[in-house]
Amino acid sequence: MTGQNSKNLKGSGAVVAATAVLLTPLSLFIPGKGAKFEKDTVFEAYVAKDTELR
């Protein structure tokens, strides 16, 4: 990295952190899509411990 590039990037960490703090709460309001599977679809699932399915 050249000296000028290093000088230009100095202090940009605070800008990145501030942007993340401001934008992260907004992402909570973006809805996701539920997964849908066709009837009788078989797939593998791995779990860390015994889990009761209802």
HELIX and SHEET records of a PDB file:
HELIX    1   1 GLY A    3  LEU A    9  1                                   7    
HELIX    2   2 SER A   12  SER A   27  1                                  16    
END                                                                             
